[in-house]
Amino acid sequence: MNSQDGGSVALDRDGFGGSRKLSSHATGFFRIEKLADRWWFLTPEGNVFFSLGLNHISSCAFRRPDGISDFLSNYGGDEGWIRNGVARDLRSWGFNSIGWTQEIAQRYAPRDPLKRNDVPDPRRGWGDRFALLHDRPWEHERYQWAGMPYCHSLNFVNNAYYYDGSITGLGESMHYPDVFDPYFQDHCDHIARTYAGSMRDDPNLIGYFFSDVPDWSGEVHSRHWTRSVDGAYFNDADARIAAIAKYYFETTAGAIRRYDSNHLLLGDRFLGGRALPGSVLDAMRNQVDVLSVQSGGNFSEERAQLAEWRSRCGKPILLCDAVMPPQYFGPPQQKNRGEAYTRYLRAALTTDSVIGVHFCGAYAHAEARGWGIKSASDEADPELIDAFMTIHADAYDIALDRERIERL
């Protein structure tokens, strides 16, 4: 991308990274609308916005004993790192949003027999330590330092596919909670009051995720809504899930709306390639604005499931943690990552119901993850960055080309 191209791209963008080539009315906050044969986010200024987000943004990789001195010398701390490192990098690479900030902080061996049987691809080299803990999400102040559009995860429950509550005890009360208990209502109200109460007037906030890759089907967690304490399935398991999902989404969405009626509800971040009861999609239909899905790296293989889920709930799709191809194992070659991201994003941009792709970074190579865009010495691979900049510069031209759009 030459400097002339970069200048014309910048002139086409509004203050939030949306394209001025297609617009609707402004509301002062992000929203969704179907325009020119496809679904879009719209910026607070009313211009179309395809969310090009980066996930897993943490300074943990730079805070190890052999790197903390350089980190503090270069940035002075997290505020300087976010303002002069993260935000500057994301903008220069062509990303226009912060997708999900939490990063893997610890890997551990699960004890739950179902989780232990859910062995990951051995090429990851994680051995038996394949259950994960993440660090905490950013506070509002950190997003303000970045000054970019962002999505925030409220983490109402802790029953992600990667999590094993039987060993950590962390968040165990919200592993598979009794959603009908007043305690759960109070819990959701407290979380919404804490975060949505302070973020409600922020025009950079796109919306709220509810929980990360929850195991609604009980594939990897012995303790589950569908089973008794001895592991036997309830005869009315399907009906139980339907009732629980209905009340769960009513409670979580209601809690957010009490404190913030301005922003989008992005719902749970469902894990693609896994089972998801249709009743869960039915339950979210009238409570959330977007179908958020974590996906792999081959869009053509994922289309059928995405189409099925979208048909059931009727929502546009945010691919909220995407592009984890086989090249990721080993560690991955950065050139292959750039090629995989380019293929995936191009396919998503030409799909009428997809409104964003958030790249499963991570921003920096944290030891627990095993890969990242930047090394622990704060250096980015030029081939990967060039791939980002090239496809991002063309993103709106691709998405706005009606002749290329395919229905999902």
VEXVO-717957 format. One line per 2 residues: their letters; for each residue z, y, x of N, C-alpha, C. Coordinates in pm, whole numbers, plus 50000, padded with zeros to 5 digits. Example, Ala and Ser with C-alpha at 12.3 -4.5 7.8 and 13.67 -1.06 7.14 Angstrom:
as) 50780/49431/51319/50780/49550/51230/50780/49670/51320 ~ 50708/49775/51285/50714/49894/51367/50787/50003/51290
This chain:
mn) 50000/49881/50085/50000/50000/50000/50000/50124/50089 ~ 49899/50210/50080/49896/50329/50165/49975/50443/50103
sq) 49994/50550/50176/50078/50660/50128/50019/50729/50007 ~ 49886/50735/50000/49823/50798/49884/49853/50718/49758
dg) 49844/50585/49769/49877/50501/49654/50022/50523/49614 ~ 50112/50529/49712/50252/50548/49682/50278/50679/49611
gs) 50205/50786/49650/50224/50914/49583/50179/50911/49439 ~ 50065/50847/49411/50017/50840/49273/50108/50756/49187
va) 50163/50649/49245/50258/50567/49170/50381/50648/49134 ~ 50433/50727/49229/50552/50807/49204/50528/50908/49092
ld) 50412/50970/49088/50382/51069/48985/50375/51006/48847 ~ 50339/50879/48841/50328/50809/48713/50463/50770/48655
rd) 50568/50772/48736/50699/50722/48695/50787/50835/48641 ~ 50870/50801/48543/50971/50897/48499/51097/50880/48583
gf) 51203/50951/48548/51324/50949/48627/51397/50818/48630 ~ 51359/50723/48543/51423/50592/48537/51334/50481/48591
gg) 51214/50516/48635/51121/50415/48683/51025/50364/48578 ~ 51024/50424/48460/50930/50386/48356/50793/50448/48380
sr) 50692/50393/48313/50556/50443/48329/50523/50542/48218 ~ 50472/50659/48257/50433/50762/48160/50299/50731/48094
kl) 50235/50622/48132/50104/50589/48074/50114/50544/47929 ~ 50234/50505/47885/50252/50461/47746/50394/50497/47706
ss) 50408/50564/47593/50542/50609/47555/50560/50609/47405 ~ 50685/50620/47364/50725/50633/47225/50830/50744/47221
ha) 50911/50749/47117/51009/50857/47109/51130/50828/47197 ~ 51188/50933/47250/51304/50921/47338/51432/50919/47255
tg) 51529/50839/47301/51659/50832/47233/51775/50867/47326 ~ 51748/50881/47455/51854/50908/47550/51916/50785/47611
ff) 51875/50666/47561/51926/50539/47615/51812/50437/47616 ~ 51831/50330/47693/51732/50222/47694/51729/50151/47559
ri) 51610/50110/47517/51593/50031/47395/51470/49943/47412 ~ 51434/49866/47310/51315/49782/47316/51221/49817/47201
ek) 51093/49797/47225/50992/49823/47122/50864/49751/47162 ~ 50786/49713/47062/50656/49653/47088/50549/49762/47082
la) 50477/49778/47193/50370/49878/47203/50252/49816/47277 ~ 50132/49848/47234/50010/49804/47303/50010/49653/47327
dr) 50038/49579/47222/50025/49432/47221/50132/49358/47301 ~ 50239/49427/47343/50344/49355/47415/50479/49425/47394
ww) 50584/49350/47426/50719/49405/47419/50754/49477/47548 ~ 50838/49580/47533/50883/49660/47647/51029/49700/47631
fl) 51095/49722/47743/51206/49815/47744/51146/49955/47738 ~ 51216/50048/47677/51179/50189/47684/51291/50264/47754
tp) 51256/50355/47843/51357/50433/47914/51420/50536/47820 ~ 51529/50597/47861/51587/50705/47779/51490/50818/47750
eg) 51386/50833/47834/51284/50935/47810/51174/50886/47717 ~ 51177/50758/47679/51080/50704/47584/50959/50639/47646
nv) 50957/50622/47777/50843/50560/47845/50865/50411/47864 ~ 50754/50336/47869/50765/50190/47884/50826/50156/48020
ff) 50904/50048/48020/50978/50009/48140/50979/49857/48147 ~ 50922/49804/48254/50932/49661/48284/51037/49649/48392
sl) 51145/49578/48363/51258/49573/48455/51226/49484/48575 ~ 51216/49547/48690/51195/49479/48818/51328/49484/48892
gl) 51412/49385/48865/51549/49390/48913/51576/49299/49031 ~ 51680/49333/49105/51728/49248/49213/51870/49203/49180
nh) 51899/49076/49206/52030/49018/49178/52108/48989/49306 ~ 52238/48968/49287/52329/48924/49394/52335/49028/49506
is) 52401/49139/49476/52410/49251/49569/52556/49269/49608 ~ 52590/49221/49724/52728/49224/49770/52732/49256/49919
sc) 52837/49323/49961/52853/49355/50103/52927/49246/50179 ~ 52954/49132/50114/53036/49028/50178/52973/48976/50307
af) 52839/48971/50312/52772/48921/50432/52797/49010/50553 ~ 52821/49139/50529/52841/49233/50639/52988/49250/50676
rr) 53077/49191/50597/53220/49213/50618/53289/49099/50693 ~ 53212/49011/50751/53271/48905/50831/53321/48962/50964
pd) 53411/48891/51032/53472/48947/51153/53372/48997/51257 ~ 53256/48930/51266/53159/48971/51368/53067/49083/51321
gi) 53084/49130/51196/52994/49233/51145/53061/49354/51085 ~ 53192/49347/51060/53259/49454/50988/53256/49586/51065
sd) 53266/49582/51197/53265/49706/51275/53132/49779/51260 ~ 53021/49705/51268/52890/49767/51252/52873/49821/51110
fl) 52921/49745/51012/52909/49788/50872/52980/49922/50852 ~ 53103/49932/50900/53179/50055/50882/53120/50169/50964
sn) 53067/50137/51080/53005/50240/51163/52877/50294/51099 ~ 52799/50204/51039/52671/50244/50980/52687/50313/50845
yg) 52782/50266/50765/52791/50313/50627/52924/50378/50591 ~ 53029/50351/50666/53159/50407/50633/53234/50334/50525
gd) 53169/50239/50460/53231/50164/50352/53129/50136/50243 ~ 53177/50085/50129/53084/50042/50024/53010/50157/49959
eg) 53072/50273/49944/53000/50384/49882/52878/50424/49965 ~ 52897/50441/50094/52784/50475/50180/52680/50365/50184
wi) 52726/50240/50181/52633/50126/50182/52549/50123/50056 ~ 52609/50148/49941/52534/50146/49815/52439/50264/49807
rn) 52486/50384/49842/52401/50503/49833/52287/50500/49935 ~ 52319/50470/50058/52224/50487/50168/52161/50356/50215
gv) 52212/50244/50164/52155/50115/50198/52088/50052/50077 ~ 52168/50006/49981/52116/49932/49866/52017/50014/49785
ar) 52059/50130/49736/51972/50209/49648/51845/50252/49719 ~ 51859/50292/49843/51742/50335/49920/51645/50218/49941
dl) 51700/50102/49975/51615/49985/49995/51543/49946/49867 ~ 51618/49933/49758/51558/49888/49633/51444/49980/49591
rs) 51465/50109/49600/51360/50202/49561/51239/50190/49653 ~ 51262/50179/49782/51149/50172/49874/51073/50041/49860
wg) 51142/49935/49819/51076/49805/49799/51007/49796/49663 ~ 51030/49894/49574/50964/49896/49444/51044/49837/49331
fn) 51168/49795/49355/51254/49751/49245/51299/49874/49166 ~ 51316/49858/49034/51357/49973/48953/51490/49950/48881
si) 51557/49837/48908/51684/49812/48840/51772/49719/48923 ~ 51900/49723/48890/51999/49631/48945/52026/49528/48837
gw) 51994/49401/48867/51998/49299/48763/52133/49236/48741 ~ 52197/49191/48848/52326/49119/48838/52387/49122/48977
tq) 52503/49183/48992/52552/49212/49127/52629/49097/49190 ~ 52688/49007/49114/52778/48907/49170/52706/48813/49267
ei) 52778/48777/49372/52724/48690/49476/52817/48571/49496 ~ 52760/48459/49542/52840/48340/49569/52944/48373/49677
aq) 53070/48351/49643/53178/48377/49737/53235/48249/49796 ~ 53222/48138/49721/53282/48012/49768/53209/47894/49706
ry) 53191/47789/49785/53143/47661/49735/53255/47560/49750 ~ 53269/47471/49652/53377/47372/49658/53331/47244/49590
ap) 53398/47134/49623/53363/47004/49566/53425/46992/49427 ~ 53345/46971/49324/53400/46959/49189/53473/46827/49169
rd) 53571/46829/49079/53645/46707/49044/53600/46650/48911 ~ 53549/46736/48825/53504/46690/48693/53394/46585/48714
pl) 53409/46464/48658/53309/46358/48682/53170/46394/48633 ~ 53161/46469/48523/53029/46509/48476/52963/46605/48576
kr) 53041/46698/48625/52986/46791/48723/52950/46720/48853 ~ 53031/46622/48894/53001/46550/49018/52873/46468/49005
nd) 52841/46424/48885/52717/46349/48864/52594/46440/48857 ~ 52619/46570/48843/52510/46667/48832/52474/46717/48972
vp) 52432/46625/49057/52411/46655/49199/52288/46745/49216 ~ 52298/46851/49295/52183/46939/49318/52083/46875/49412
dp) 51969/46938/49424/51867/46891/49516/51926/46882/49657 ~ 51917/46766/49722/51980/46751/49854/51923/46843/49961
rr) 51805/46900/49935/51746/46990/50034/51826/47119/50050 ~ 51914/47148/49954/51997/47267/49970/52098/47252/50083
gw) 52130/47129/50117/52222/47109/50228/52365/47150/50198 ~ 52402/47153/50070/52538/47193/50034/52634/47075/50032
gd) 52583/46954/50045/52669/46837/50044/52744/46824/49913 ~ 52873/46789/49921/52954/46772/49800/53006/46905/49746
rf) 52991/47012/49823/53049/47141/49783/52945/47222/49705 ~ 52917/47179/49583/52811/47244/49508/52859/47312/49380
al) 52991/47314/49357/53044/47401/49253/53066/47538/49316 ~ 53052/47644/49235/53047/47778/49291/53145/47873/49225
lh) 53193/47967/49304/53264/48084/49255/53189/48208/49302 ~ 53180/48308/49215/53119/48435/49251/53225/48542/49271
dr) 53190/48645/49347/53279/48760/49355/53270/48840/49225 ~ 53349/48943/49214/53357/49016/49087/53235/49106/49068
pw) 53201/49137/48943/53091/49231/48918/53130/49371/48961 ~ 53029/49454/48977/53055/49594/49014/53131/49667/48904
eh) 53213/49762/48944/53274/49855/48851/53173/49967/48822 ~ 53201/50045/48719/53109/50151/48679/53082/50248/48794
er) 53184/50278/48872/53169/50373/48982/53061/50330/49080 ~ 53051/50200/49106/52951/50153/49202/52809/50171/49150
yq) 52790/50144/49021/52658/50170/48963/52623/50319/48973 ~ 52723/50404/48954/52698/50547/48963/52659/50587/49105
wa) 52718/50522/49204/52677/50549/49342/52530/50515/49362 ~ 52485/50405/49301/52346/50363/49317/52249/50456/49244
gm) 52288/50505/49126/52204/50597/49052/52074/50536/49003 ~ 52078/50406/48966/51959/50335/48918/51989/50268/48785
py) 51886/50235/48706/51908/50151/48588/51973/50018/48629 ~ 52060/49967/48541/52132/49844/48574/52172/49769/48447
ch) 52198/49640/48466/52256/49555/48362/52395/49514/48408 ~ 52488/49505/48315/52626/49469/48353/52668/49343/48277
sl) 52732/49250/48349/52778/49126/48288/52927/49135/48257 ~ 52963/49106/48132/53102/49115/48088/53179/48985/48108
nf) 53109/48873/48120/53173/48744/48150/53287/48712/48053 ~ 53253/48703/47926/53354/48673/47824/53414/48534/47842
vn) 53331/48435/47883/53382/48299/47906/53337/48252/48044 ~ 53406/48151/48097/53378/48097/48230/53343/47949/48220
na) 53228/47919/48161/53186/47779/48151/53043/47761/48201 ~ 53012/47828/48310/52879/47819/48370/52853/47680/48424
yy) 52725/47645/48433/52687/47515/48488/52739/47495/48630 ~ 52747/47602/48706/52788/47589/48846/52939/47586/48865
yd) 53014/47604/48758/53159/47622/48769/53233/47494/48732 ~ 53343/47466/48801/53431/47355/48765/53573/47407/48754
gs) 53615/47435/48632/53748/47490/48610/53860/47391/48635 ~ 53829/47262/48643/53934/47161/48660/54000/47169/48796
it) 53934/47229/48893/53991/47237/49027/54043/47377/49060 ~ 53976/47481/49010/54015/47616/49049/54128/47670/48963
gl) 54124/47639/48833/54221/47699/48743/54194/47845/48713 ~ 54093/47904/48779/54062/48044/48757/53987/48061/48625
ge) 54038/48146/48541/53974/48167/48413/53976/48046/48323 ~ 54073/47956/48346/54074/47831/48271/54093/47856/48121
sm) 54169/47959/48086/54191/47988/47945/54062/48027/47875 ~ 53963/48073/47950/53834/48110/47892/53725/48011/47932
hy) 53765/47888/47971/53666/47786/48007/53593/47741/47881 ~ 53663/47682/47788/53611/47652/47655/53718/47693/47554
pd) 53730/47822/47529/53841/47873/47448/53824/47841/47300 ~ 53934/47848/47228/53931/47842/47083/53886/47979/47034
vf) 53760/47991/47000/53706/48122/46966/53762/48176/46835 ~ 53824/48088/46755/53881/48131/46628/54024/48183/46643
dp) 54081/48164/46760/54217/48210/46786/54217/48361/46806 ~ 54315/48432/46749/54322/48577/46771/54326/48615/46918
yf) 54374/48524/47004/54377/48553/47148/54237/48578/47201 ~ 54139/48499/47154/54002/48519/47202/53949/48654/47155
qd) 53979/48691/47033/53937/48822/46984/53997/48934/47068 ~ 54125/48921/47100/54191/49022/47182/54133/49025/47324
hc) 54103/48906/47375/54043/48895/47509/53909/48969/47514 ~ 53823/48945/47416/53692/49011/47413/53707/49161/47393
dh) 53801/49200/47309/53824/49342/47286/53869/49411/47415 ~ 53956/49344/47490/54006/49402/47615/53891/49421/47715
ia) 53805/49320/47729/53693/49331/47823/53598/49443/47780 ~ 53564/49446/47652/53473/49550/47604/53534/49689/47618
rt) 53660/49701/47588/53728/49831/47601/53729/49878/47747 ~ 53751/49783/47838/53760/49816/47980/53626/49863/48036
ya) 53518/49794/48002/53388/49824/48062/53300/49909/47970 ~ 53276/49863/47848/53188/49938/47759/53245/50074/47725
gs) 53377/50082/47720/53439/50211/47690/53407/50317/47793 ~ 53393/50275/47919/53362/50373/48024/53213/50390/48048
mr) 53132/50291/48008/52988/50296/48035/52906/50347/47918 ~ 52967/50372/47806/52895/50395/47681/52798/50513/47686
dd) 52827/50614/47767/52741/50733/47770/52649/50736/47892 ~ 52641/50627/47966/52561/50623/48088/52416/50590/48056
pn) 52323/50683/48074/52182/50654/48043/52119/50552/48135 ~ 52177/50527/48253/52122/50428/48345/52153/50285/48304
li) 52251/50265/48219/52285/50130/48174/52178/50079/48077 ~ 52118/49965/48110/52021/49902/48020/52094/49828/47910
gy) 52191/49744/47946/52265/49669/47846/52363/49574/47909 ~ 52428/49494/47823/52535/49404/47865/52496/49258/47849
ff) 52516/49179/47955/52515/49034/47943/52653/48990/47895 ~ 52657/48876/47821/52784/48825/47768/52851/48729/47866
sd) 52784/48618/47900/52840/48515/47989/52726/48454/48070 ~ 52760/48399/48187/52657/48350/48278/52636/48200/48262
vp) 52512/48159/48240/52465/48021/48223/52570/47928/48161 ~ 52617/47958/48041/52717/47872/47978/52660/47735/47941
dw) 52741/47633/47961/52702/47495/47930/52735/47467/47783 ~ 52647/47512/47694/52669/47495/47551/52659/47350/47507
sg) 52587/47267/47582/52565/47128/47541/52666/47029/47598 ~ 52751/47073/47688/52850/46982/47747/52790/46886/47847
ev) 52687/46929/47919/52621/46841/48016/52704/46819/48142 ~ 52780/46919/48185/52849/46908/48314/53000/46935/48306
hs) 53052/46954/48186/53194/46983/48172/53259/46883/48076 ~ 53356/46808/48126/53426/46711/48040/53506/46781/47932
rh) 53568/46890/47970/53637/46970/47869/53533/47055/47799 ~ 53514/47030/47670/53404/47097/47599/53435/47104/47451
wt) 53368/47196/47383/53389/47215/47240/53350/47092/47158 ~ 53261/47007/47211/53211/46894/47132/53293/46767/47149
rs) 53395/46767/47238/53468/46644/47269/53618/46662/47254 ~ 53685/46551/47224/53830/46550/47221/53884/46535/47363
vd) 54015/46543/47380/54074/46539/47514/54048/46406/47584 ~ 54023/46298/47508/53996/46169/47573/53847/46149/47602
ga) 53765/46252/47581/53623/46246/47616/53533/46197/47505 ~ 53587/46158/47391/53505/46108/47280/53441/46225/47205
yf) 53314/46206/47170/53246/46311/47095/53297/46314/46951 ~ 53312/46434/46898/53346/46449/46757/53226/46409/46672
nd) 53253/46351/46557/53144/46312/46467/53064/46433/46420 ~ 53132/46546/46409/53066/46667/46360/53035/46764/46474
ad) 52999/46709/46590/52978/46793/46710/52874/46903/46686 ~ 52763/46868/46623/52658/46968/46601/52707/47080/46510
ar) 52777/47042/46404/52829/47144/46313/52935/47230/46381 ~ 53015/47168/46468/53117/47243/46540/53053/47349/46631
ia) 52949/47308/46704/52882/47403/46793/52821/47517/46712 ~ 52760/47486/46598/52701/47589/46515/52806/47691/46470
ai) 52921/47641/46426/53027/47730/46380/53085/47812/46495 ~ 53106/47746/46609/53161/47815/46725/53064/47922/46774
ak) 52935/47888/46785/52837/47984/46833/52829/48105/46741 ~ 52832/48081/46611/52825/48192/46516/52942/48288/46537
yy) 53061/48233/46548/53178/48318/46562/53185/48380/46702 ~ 53142/48305/46802/53140/48358/46940/53053/48482/46949
fe) 52930/48475/46897/52841/48589/46908/52886/48704/46818 ~ 52940/48673/46702/52993/48780/46617/53109/48852/46686
tt) 53195/48774/46751/53313/48832/46815/53277/48914/46938 ~ 53194/48858/47025/53158/48929/47148/53073/49053/47119
ag) 52972/49038/47034/52888/49153/47000/52969/49260/46927 ~ 53056/49215/46837/53139/49310/46764/53232/49388/46855
ai) 53287/49320/46956/53376/49387/47050/53301/49496/47126 ~ 53180/49465/47172/53103/49566/47246/53070/49683/47156
rr) 53025/49654/47035/52982/49760/46945/53097/49852/46903 ~ 53220/49804/46907/53333/49892/46876/53345/50005/46977
yd) 53301/49980/47099/53319/50079/47204/53188/50140/47253 ~ 53076/50078/47221/52947/50128/47269/52837/50086/47172
sn) 52785/50183/47099/52673/50156/47008/52541/50207/47064 ~ 52542/50247/47191/52424/50309/47251/52333/50212/47326
hl) 52389/50101/47375/52315/50019/47470/52278/49882/47414 ~ 52185/49817/47482/52133/49688/47437/52231/49575/47464
ll) 52228/49476/47376/52307/49354/47393/52213/49246/47445 ~ 52233/49205/47569/52143/49112/47637/52186/48967/47622
gd) 52302/48941/47558/52346/48806/47526/52382/48723/47648 ~ 52400/48593/47624/52427/48499/47733/52304/48487/47822
rf) 52328/48455/47948/52219/48430/48043/52196/48279/48045 ~ 52112/48229/47952/52089/48086/47938/52016/48031/48060
lg) 52045/47904/48093/51983/47840/48208/51861/47761/48163 ~ 51744/47804/48207/51622/47734/48174/51618/47595/48233
gr) 51548/47505/48165/51540/47367/48211/51655/47281/48164 ~ 51751/47340/48094/51866/47267/48041/51858/47263/47888
al) 51940/47174/47831/51944/47164/47685/52021/47283/47628 ~ 51975/47331/47515/52043/47439/47445/52032/47413/47295
pg) 52144/47391/47227/52138/47364/47083/52067/47477/47008 ~ 51980/47439/46916/51910/47539/46838/52004/47628/46760
sv) 52120/47574/46722/52216/47653/46645/52269/47771/46726 ~ 52270/47759/46858/52314/47871/46942/52212/47985/46935
ld) 52085/47950/46939/51980/48051/46926/51981/48113/46786 ~ 52009/48032/46685/52021/48085/46549/52136/48185/46541
am) 52247/48151/46605/52367/48234/46596/52349/48369/46664 ~ 52272/48372/46771/52255/48498/46844/52150/48589/46782
rn) 52069/48533/46693/51951/48605/46642/51986/48744/46587 ~ 52091/48754/46509/52126/48881/46447/52231/48959/46524
qv) 52267/48911/46643/52374/48976/46718/52328/49038/46850 ~ 52217/48991/46906/52173/49042/47035/52030/49095/47024
dv) 51989/49168/47126/51857/49231/47126/51754/49157/47210 ~ 51801/49076/47305/51713/49017/47405/51752/48872/47430
ls) 51654/48787/47457/51677/48650/47502/51674/48651/47654 ~ 51790/48631/47717/51800/48633/47863/51801/48490/47916
vq) 51713/48461/48011/51697/48324/48062/51691/48327/48214 ~ 51771/48242/48278/51758/48218/48421/51655/48107/48440
sg) 51560/48131/48528/51448/48039/48540/51430/47996/48684 ~ 51332/47910/48706/51310/47854/48839/51207/47930/48918
gn) 51092/47868/48938/50991/47934/49018/50850/47904/48977 ~ 50832/47826/48869/50698/47791/48824/50685/47831/48677
fs) 50626/47948/48654/50622/48002/48519/50545/47913/48423 ~ 50438/47852/48470/50357/47768/48381/50437/47648/48330
ee) 50526/47594/48414/50610/47482/48372/50720/47525/48276 ~ 50756/47651/48277/50865/47701/48194/50817/47756/48060
ra) 50687/47776/48045/50634/47843/47926/50673/47772/47797 ~ 50663/47639/47794/50687/47566/47670/50830/47588/47620
ql) 50928/47576/47710/51066/47596/47667/51091/47742/47628 ~ 51038/47835/47704/51054/47976/47669/50994/48006/47532
ae) 50877/47948/47505/50813/47970/47375/50897/47911/47262 ~ 50954/47794/47286/51038/47730/47185/51162/47813/47156
wr) 51228/47858/47259/51350/47938/47240/51318/48073/47175 ~ 51210/48136/47219/51173/48265/47161/51137/48250/47014
sr) 51065/48144/46980/51028/48120/46841/51152/48104/46754 ~ 51254/48040/46809/51376/48014/46733/51458/48142/46710
cg) 51465/48229/46811/51551/48347/46798/51475/48476/46772 ~ 51345/48479/46801/51264/48596/46771/51283/48715/46863
kp) 51335/48694/46983/51365/48806/47072/51271/48811/47192 ~ 51245/48932/47246/51172/48940/47372/51256/48882/47485
il) 51190/48845/47594/51255/48766/47699/51275/48849/47826 ~ 51397/48845/47876/51429/48896/48008/51455/48777/48099
lc) 51370/48759/48199/51389/48651/48297/51489/48703/48400 ~ 51616/48678/48370/51726/48755/48429/51772/48705/48565
da) 51722/48592/48612/51757/48542/48746/51647/48443/48783 ~ 51542/48493/48843/51418/48416/48851/51372/48392/48994
vm) 51285/48293/49005/51211/48256/49126/51301/48184/49225 ~ 51324/48057/49196/51395/47970/49289/51308/47847/49317
pp) 51200/47865/49393/51105/47756/49418/51158/47658/49522 ~ 51089/47544/49541/51132/47447/49642/51143/47507/49782
qy) 51065/47613/49808/51070/47674/49940/51207/47734/49971 ~ 51293/47747/49868/51424/47805/49891/51513/47714/49974
fg) 51481/47587/49980/51568/47495/50050/51534/47492/50199 ~ 51640/47498/50277/51607/47465/50413/51663/47540/50530
pp) 51678/47670/50540/51659/47778/50444/51511/47811/50421 ~ 51479/47895/50324/51340/47922/50290/51272/48009/50394
qq) 51142/47997/50397/51061/48087/50477/51035/48213/50394 ~ 51060/48330/50453/51047/48454/50376/50905/48476/50327
kn) 50806/48436/50405/50667/48450/50360/50644/48370/50233 ~ 50698/48249/50226/50683/48167/50107/50755/48229/49988
rg) 50869/48290/50012/50942/48355/49903/50859/48469/49845 ~ 50797/48548/49930/50715/48658/49883/50596/48610/49802
ea) 50534/48503/49847/50420/48447/49774/50464/48391/49639 ~ 50578/48322/49637/50628/48265/49512/50665/48374/49412
yt) 50729/48479/49460/50767/48591/49373/50643/48660/49317 ~ 50543/48680/49400/50421/48744/49354/50354/48663/49244
ry) 50343/48532/49262/50282/48447/49160/50362/48454/49030 ~ 50492/48444/49041/50577/48440/48922/50572/48573/48847
lr) 50588/48681/48920/50589/48812/48855/50456/48842/48790 ~ 50346/48809/48854/50215/48834/48796/50198/48759/48664
aa) 50246/48634/48658/50237/48558/48534/50325/48619/48425 ~ 50443/48666/48463/50533/48728/48365/50477/48860/48313
lt) 50416/48937/48400/50360/49067/48361/50247/49052/48261 ~ 50179/48939/48261/50068/48918/48168/50111/48840/48044
td) 50241/48828/48021/50293/48756/47904/50356/48857/47808 ~ 50312/48856/47683/50343/48964/47590/50491/48982/47557
sv) 50569/48877/47566/50709/48885/47523/50808/48900/47638 ~ 50760/48903/47761/50849/48918/47877/50863/49066/47911
ig) 50987/49113/47921/51012/49255/47944/51079/49283/48079 ~ 51098/49179/48159/51155/49202/48290/51171/49074/48369
vh) 51170/49087/48501/51197/48976/48593/51297/49026/48696 ~ 51409/48956/48707/51510/48990/48807/51511/48882/48914
fc) 51482/48922/49035/51466/48830/49147/51602/48781/49196 ~ 51614/48649/49209/51738/48589/49260/51743/48608/49411
ga) 51774/48728/49455/51770/48772/49594/51809/48668/49698 ~ 51920/48676/49755/52017/48782/49738/51980/48900/49829
ya) 52051/49012/49808/52023/49129/49891/52048/49098/50038 ~ 52159/49029/50068/52192/48996/50206/52224/48848/50217
ha) 52204/48793/50335/52222/48650/50361/52371/48618/50372 ~ 52433/48587/50259/52574/48546/50259/52583/48399/50299
ea) 52687/48366/50374/52701/48230/50425/52706/48126/50314 ~ 52777/48157/50205/52792/48059/50097/52661/48030/50026
rg) 52570/48126/50023/52441/48105/49956/52341/48038/50050 ~ 52325/48094/50167/52232/48035/50262/52099/48105/50273
wg) 52075/48210/50195/51952/48286/50208/51974/48428/50157 ~ 51885/48517/50194/51893/48656/50149/51775/48735/50201
ik) 51753/48852/50142/51642/48937/50184/51670/48997/50321 ~ 51795/49041/50340/51835/49098/50469/51924/48999/50542
sa) 51917/49002/50672/52004/48917/50753/52144/48977/50758 ~ 52237/48900/50812/52374/48950/50827/52380/49068/50923
sd) 52275/49087/51001/52268/49204/51090/52193/49319/51024 ~ 52170/49309/50892/52116/49419/50812/51968/49445/50838
ea) 51894/49340/50870/51751/49354/50894/51673/49275/50791 ~ 51568/49337/50734/51485/49272/50633/51357/49219/50695
dp) 51306/49108/50638/51183/49049/50688/51063/49131/50640 ~ 50977/49178/50729/50866/49265/50689/50765/49198/50597
el) 50742/49067/50611/50646/48999/50523/50696/48995/50379 ~ 50825/48969/50362/50881/48966/50228/50879/49105/50165
id) 50916/49205/50240/50917/49342/50188/50776/49387/50152 ~ 50678/49351/50232/50540/49387/50201/50495/49322/50070
af) 50538/49198/50047/50504/49131/49921/50565/49205/49803 ~ 50692/49246/49816/50756/49324/49709/50677/49451/49680
mt) 50650/49527/49782/50588/49658/49764/50449/49647/49705 ~ 50376/49545/49745/50238/49529/49697/50234/49496/49548
ih) 50309/49395/49505/50305/49357/49363/50374/49461/49275 ~ 50479/49523/49324/50548/49624/49243/50461/49747/49219
ad) 50380/49784/49318/50292/49899/49301/50190/49875/49191 ~ 50152/49750/49167/50052/49716/49066/50113/49672/48934
ay) 50245/49666/48925/50310/49601/48811/50270/49661/48677 ~ 50275/49792/48663/50244/49852/48533/50096/49842/48500
di) 50010/49853/48599/49867/49835/48573/49839/49695/48518 ~ 49906/49596/48573/49889/49458/48524/49944/49445/48382
al) 50064/49496/48360/50129/49480/48229/50060/49558/48119 ~ 49994/49668/48155/49928/49753/48055/49783/49712/48028
dr) 49734/49614/48100/49596/49568/48082/49590/49470/47965 ~ 49546/49518/47849/49548/49437/47727/49459/49314/47738
er) 49355/49321/47819/49264/49207/47831/49330/49089/47902 ~ 49435/49115/47979/49501/49007/48053/49619/48947/47977
ie) 49665/49013/47872/49789/48972/47807/49773/48838/47736 ~ 49868/48749/47758/49872/48619/47691/49995/48613/47602
rl) 49980/48551/47487/50091/48539/47393/50181/48422/47431 ~ 50309/48439/47405/50405/48331/47428/50473/48297/47296
